[in-house]
């Protein structure tokens, strides 16, 4: 019995020895997460930029172009109502013509549902037109967000957007 206790002590000593080499944080300081850097840019007021930034991470640029210290990778945001889709198409046209600030890269358009349920045909047709020119990610209607309840868990059906933003669901 004494032999088996000694083996356990040796194992514990080896484990403690490997841990006692010192926490690296004392030497190099805290490490920033190595996630992807990107900025949300709303194509119109009320697009949902702040909510998306709270849930998926990233830089909240509001309706402005990202500044010089902000990430250059851009995700345009629009609601799926008629004026939101028109605003998205107008902003995409700025990118097509090169009338956006130099150095910005358009990654995708994120369309946030403006209401629960399916889109009416004319709006669905506009979404398909946008999808024919750029990657589009869809975010469904989330009733809790309307009440300001942002638990930072991305809604079901947005796994591709989570991968794009490299957000981690709690």
Secondary structure, DSSP 8 states (H G I E B T S, - for coil): -HHHHHHHHHHHHHHHHHHTT--HHHHH----------EEEESSTTSSHHHHHHHH-SEE-TTS---TTS-SEEEEEEESSHHHHHHHHHHHHHHHHT-S-TT-EEEEEEEE-SSSS---HHHHHHHHHHHTTS-EEEE---HHHHTT---S---TT-HHHHHHHT----
